[in-house]
């Protein structure tokens, strides 16, 4: 079935909303379905959009204050007695500050704590390098018993929140601060562990995650005008990665580009590199942060500076196409 797209994503005036808004709506909706859902926050309730849940269910909300290690430790205890805890803070602090507590109290003990890392990546903008968390996908992907989900827009963030509320494992949900283009529709699918072909092509596969996906779609439109046919595969779940969908696309196009608003080392780019190395050696370009920290600036200005917007992606893909031969059987 063809993935339903909001075609305004290709226009100069796409629908925009921050992914954190979708999380806020999704958590409230999930809590209306399941009374065991509880919310915990580290003094950032409105910033991460958990205030919608807190206002609706004050008796199920815990404000831990600026104590991220305690945030997830309390959540693990609640999970142990049958609750489904969602913890939320800036990704720079959770998992940035409390990775060890997440590991030992939640993942290691197989407790279904849902870690929500907000204000991730470049669009944290003026807060600068200390708050622009680019390392979180890599950090959480290497943790056993941890699902890693990076929704591409606010509508998908809402669906993803509902999905992880029902998932039996610990989960990491990565959301962003700034308004970014909406490419999906209310009818678009979301399933943990699934990737989706959003646009078909024959010259290169662009595998993207998180807020990079609408920019990957727009980049594909720019590349088409340059004679490059790019297939766009959206991977909202980085772990477990949908190897089948990605490999089927790569076998057709023969080249791969990954795009993420995160460190290219260890994140989606690392996951796809591992997959290809194991099963289908293919020319690969990893677009993301290249072993450096962020800079302060307006959110979309920072995104463009690091060539993570549509023009930046297209500018990197075209020379890769020109120099990298397609994979062929026996390559």
C-alpha positions as CSV (number, residue, x, y, z in Angstrom):
1,X,0.0,0.0,0.0
2,X,1.3,3.4,-0.9
3,X,2.2,5.6,2.1
4,X,-0.2,8.5,2.4
5,X,1.8,11.7,2.2
6,X,0.9,15.3,3.1
7,X,2.0,16.7,-0.3
8,X,2.3,20.2,1.2
9,X,5.7,19.0,2.4
10,X,7.1,19.8,-1.0
11,X,5.7,23.4,-1.0
12,X,7.1,26.7,0.3
13,X,4.4,26.6,3.0
14,X,4.3,23.1,4.5
15,X,2.2,22.4,7.6
16,X,4.6,22.7,10.5
17,X,4.5,21.7,14.2
18,X,7.1,20.5,16.7
19,X,7.3,16.7,17.4
20,X,7.0,17.4,21.1
21,X,3.4,18.6,20.5
22,X,2.5,15.2,19.1
23,X,4.1,13.5,22.1
24,X,2.0,15.7,24.5
25,X,-1.2,14.8,22.7
26,X,-0.3,11.1,22.4
27,X,0.6,10.7,26.1
28,X,-2.7,12.2,27.2
29,X,-4.6,10.0,24.8
30,X,-2.7,6.9,25.9
31,X,-3.5,7.7,29.6
32,X,-7.2,8.0,28.8
33,X,-7.0,4.4,27.5
34,X,-4.8,2.9,30.2
35,X,-5.1,4.1,33.9
36,X,-1.7,2.5,34.7
37,X,0.2,5.1,32.7
38,X,2.0,7.6,34.9
39,X,4.1,10.6,34.0
40,X,7.3,11.9,35.6
41,X,9.2,15.1,34.6
42,X,12.4,16.9,35.6
43,X,11.1,20.4,36.0
44,X,10.4,20.9,32.2
45,X,6.7,19.9,32.1
46,X,5.5,22.5,29.6
47,X,8.7,22.5,27.6
48,X,8.3,18.8,26.8
49,X,4.5,19.1,26.5
50,X,3.8,16.8,29.5
51,X,1.6,19.5,31.0
52,X,-1.3,18.2,28.9
53,X,-1.1,14.9,30.8
54,X,-0.3,16.6,34.2
55,X,-3.3,18.8,34.0
56,X,-5.6,16.0,33.0
57,X,-4.3,13.4,35.5
58,X,-2.6,15.3,38.4
59,X,-2.8,12.3,40.7
60,X,-0.8,10.3,38.2
61,X,2.0,12.9,37.7
62,X,5.2,13.2,39.6
63,X,7.5,16.2,39.4
64,X,11.0,15.0,40.5
65,X,12.7,18.4,40.0
66,X,16.1,18.7,38.4
67,X,17.2,15.2,39.3
68,X,17.4,13.1,36.2
69,X,19.0,10.1,37.9
70,X,16.1,10.0,40.4
71,X,13.6,10.5,37.6
72,X,14.3,7.2,36.0
73,X,15.0,5.3,39.2
74,X,11.6,6.2,40.6
75,X,10.1,5.3,37.2
76,X,11.7,1.9,37.3
77,X,10.2,1.3,40.8
78,X,6.8,2.3,39.5
79,X,7.2,-0.1,36.5
80,X,8.1,-2.9,38.9
81,X,4.7,-2.6,40.6
82,X,2.7,-2.6,37.3
83,X,2.7,1.0,36.2
84,X,3.7,2.2,32.7
85,X,5.9,5.2,33.5
86,X,6.8,7.9,30.9
87,X,9.8,10.1,31.9
88,X,10.5,13.3,30.1
89,X,13.4,15.8,30.1
90,X,15.7,17.4,27.6
91,X,17.7,14.7,25.8
92,X,20.9,16.4,26.8
93,X,20.0,15.4,30.4
94,X,18.0,12.2,29.9
95,X,19.7,10.1,28.6
96,X,22.7,12.4,28.6
97,X,23.0,12.6,32.4
98,X,21.3,9.5,33.6
99,X,22.4,6.8,31.1
100,X,23.7,4.5,33.8
101,X,20.5,4.7,35.8
102,X,18.5,3.9,32.7
103,X,20.7,0.9,32.1
104,X,20.7,-0.6,35.6
105,X,17.2,0.2,36.8
106,X,15.2,-0.2,33.6
107,X,16.9,-2.0,30.7
108,X,18.9,-4.5,32.7
109,X,15.9,-5.3,35.0
110,X,13.6,-5.5,32.0
111,X,11.3,-2.8,33.3
112,X,9.2,-1.0,30.6
113,X,10.2,2.6,31.4
114,X,9.5,5.0,28.5
115,X,12.3,7.6,28.3
116,X,11.4,10.7,26.3
117,X,14.3,12.9,25.2
118,X,13.1,16.3,24.1
119,X,14.9,19.2,22.5
120,X,17.2,16.9,20.6
121,X,19.5,17.8,17.8
122,X,20.2,21.0,15.9
123,X,16.8,22.7,16.2
124,X,17.4,23.3,19.9
125,X,19.1,26.3,18.3
126,X,20.1,29.2,20.6
127,X,20.7,26.9,23.6
128,X,24.0,25.9,21.9
129,X,26.3,22.9,22.0
130,X,25.6,22.0,25.6
131,X,21.9,21.5,24.9
132,X,22.0,20.3,21.3
133,X,22.0,16.5,21.9
134,X,23.4,14.7,18.9
135,X,24.7,11.6,20.7
136,X,21.5,10.1,22.1
137,X,20.6,7.7,19.3
138,X,24.0,6.1,19.5
139,X,23.9,5.9,23.3
140,X,20.5,4.3,23.4
141,X,20.9,2.0,20.4
142,X,23.7,0.1,22.1
143,X,21.7,-0.6,25.2
144,X,20.2,-4.1,25.3
145,X,16.5,-4.3,25.9
146,X,15.9,-0.8,24.6
147,X,13.7,0.2,21.6
148,X,14.7,3.5,19.9
149,X,12.0,5.5,18.1
150,X,12.6,8.8,16.3
151,X,9.3,10.1,14.9
152,X,9.5,12.2,11.8
153,X,6.7,14.7,12.5
154,X,4.2,15.6,15.1
155,X,1.5,13.3,13.8
156,X,3.8,10.4,13.9
157,X,5.1,11.4,17.3
158,X,1.5,11.1,18.6
159,X,1.1,7.6,17.0
160,X,4.5,6.5,18.3
161,X,3.6,7.5,21.9
162,X,0.5,5.4,21.8
163,X,2.5,2.5,20.4
164,X,5.3,2.6,22.9
165,X,2.7,2.8,25.7
166,X,1.6,-0.7,24.7
167,X,5.1,-2.1,24.1
168,X,6.4,-4.4,26.8
169,X,10.0,-3.2,26.6
170,X,11.8,-0.1,27.7
171,X,11.7,2.5,25.0
172,X,13.4,5.7,24.0
173,X,11.4,8.3,22.2
174,X,13.3,11.2,20.6
175,X,11.5,14.5,20.0
176,X,12.5,18.0,19.0
177,X,11.8,21.5,20.0
178,X,11.3,23.4,16.8
179,X,8.4,23.4,14.4
180,X,9.3,21.2,11.4
181,X,7.3,20.1,8.3
182,X,4.6,17.5,8.6
183,X,4.9,14.8,5.8
184,X,2.4,12.2,7.2
185,X,-1.3,12.3,7.4
186,X,-3.8,11.0,10.1
187,X,-4.1,7.8,7.9
188,X,-0.4,7.1,7.6
189,X,0.8,3.9,9.3
190,X,3.1,3.6,12.3
191,X,4.4,0.3,13.7
192,X,7.4,-0.2,16.0
193,X,10.1,-1.9,13.9
194,X,8.8,-0.8,10.5
195,X,10.3,1.5,7.9
196,X,8.3,3.0,5.1
197,X,9.0,3.8,1.5
198,X,7.7,7.4,1.1
199,X,9.0,8.0,-2.4
200,X,10.2,5.6,-5.0
201,X,13.4,6.0,-7.0
202,X,16.1,4.1,-8.8
203,X,19.5,5.9,-8.4
204,X,19.9,6.0,-4.6
205,X,18.2,5.1,-1.4
206,X,18.0,7.9,1.2
207,X,17.2,6.3,4.6
208,X,16.2,9.0,7.1
209,X,14.9,9.2,10.6
210,X,13.3,11.8,12.9
211,X,12.9,15.3,11.6
212,X,15.3,14.7,8.8
213,X,12.7,12.8,6.8
214,X,10.7,15.8,5.6
215,X,13.9,17.4,4.5
216,X,15.0,14.1,2.8
217,X,11.7,14.2,0.8
218,X,12.3,17.8,-0.2
219,X,15.9,17.0,-1.1
220,X,14.6,14.2,-3.4
221,X,12.5,16.7,-5.1
222,X,15.5,19.0,-5.7
223,X,17.6,16.0,-6.9
224,X,14.9,15.0,-9.4
225,X,15.4,18.4,-11.1
226,X,19.1,17.5,-11.4
227,X,18.3,14.1,-13.0
228,X,18.7,12.0,-9.9
229,X,15.9,9.6,-8.9
230,X,16.1,9.2,-5.1
231,X,14.0,6.6,-3.1
232,X,13.2,7.9,0.4
233,X,12.8,5.3,3.1
234,X,11.7,6.6,6.5
235,X,13.0,4.6,9.5
236,X,11.2,6.0,12.6
237,X,12.4,2.9,14.5
238,X,16.2,2.9,14.6
239,X,16.2,-0.2,16.9
240,X,14.9,-2.7,15.9
241,X,15.8,-1.6,12.4
242,X,13.6,-2.8,9.5
243,X,16.3,-4.7,7.6
244,X,13.9,-6.2,5.1
245,X,12.5,-2.9,3.8
246,X,15.9,-1.2,3.7
247,X,17.7,-4.1,1.9
248,X,14.9,-4.4,-0.7
249,X,15.3,-0.7,-1.5
250,X,19.1,-0.9,-1.7
251,X,19.0,-3.9,-4.0
252,X,17.0,-1.8,-6.4
253,X,19.0,1.4,-6.2
254,X,22.5,0.2,-5.5
255,X,23.6,3.2,-3.4
256,X,22.6,4.4,0.1
257,X,22.6,7.7,2.0
258,X,21.5,8.0,5.6
259,X,20.2,11.3,7.0
260,X,19.8,12.1,10.7
261,X,19.8,15.1,13.0
262,X,22.4,13.3,15.2
263,X,25.9,12.0,15.2
264,X,26.5,10.0,12.0
265,X,28.8,7.7,14.0
266,X,26.8,5.2,15.9
267,X,23.3,6.5,15.1
268,X,21.1,5.5,12.1
269,X,24.2,5.8,9.9
270,X,26.0,3.3,12.1
271,X,23.0,1.0,12.2
272,X,22.7,0.9,8.4
273,X,26.4,0.6,7.9
274,X,26.4,-2.5,10.2
275,X,23.4,-3.9,8.3
276,X,25.1,-3.4,4.9
277,X,28.4,-4.7,6.1
278,X,26.8,-7.9,7.3
279,X,24.4,-8.6,4.4
280,X,24.9,-6.3,1.4
281,X,28.1,-4.3,1.0
282,X,27.0,-1.1,-0.8
283,X,28.4,2.4,-1.3
284,X,27.2,4.5,1.7
285,X,27.2,8.2,2.5
286,X,26.2,9.1,6.1
287,X,24.7,12.6,6.5
288,X,24.6,13.9,10.1
289,X,26.9,15.6,12.6
290,X,30.4,14.6,11.6
291,X,32.3,14.1,14.9
292,X,31.7,17.6,16.3
293,X,29.4,19.6,18.6
294,X,26.7,22.1,17.7
295,X,26.7,25.9,17.6
296,X,24.3,28.5,18.9
297,X,21.9,30.1,16.4
298,X,18.3,30.2,15.2
299,X,17.0,26.6,15.0
300,X,16.6,26.3,11.2
301,X,19.8,28.4,10.7
302,X,21.8,25.8,12.7
303,X,20.1,23.0,10.7
304,X,21.2,24.6,7.4
305,X,24.7,25.4,8.7
306,X,25.4,21.7,9.2
307,X,23.8,20.8,5.9
308,X,20.9,18.9,7.5
309,X,18.1,20.8,5.6
310,X,16.8,19.9,2.2
311,X,19.4,21.9,0.2
312,X,22.2,20.6,2.4
313,X,21.2,17.0,1.9
314,X,20.8,17.5,-1.9
315,X,24.2,19.2,-2.1
316,X,25.8,16.1,-0.5
317,X,23.9,13.4,-2.4
318,X,24.7,14.7,-5.9
319,X,28.5,14.4,-5.8
320,X,28.1,11.0,-4.0
321,X,26.0,9.8,-6.9
322,X,28.6,11.1,-9.4
323,X,31.6,9.3,-7.7
324,X,30.1,6.1,-6.2
325,X,29.3,3.2,-8.5
326,X,26.1,1.3,-7.9
327,X,26.2,-2.0,-6.0
328,X,25.8,-5.0,-8.2
329,X,25.8,-8.7,-7.4
330,X,29.3,-9.8,-6.6
331,X,30.5,-6.2,-6.0
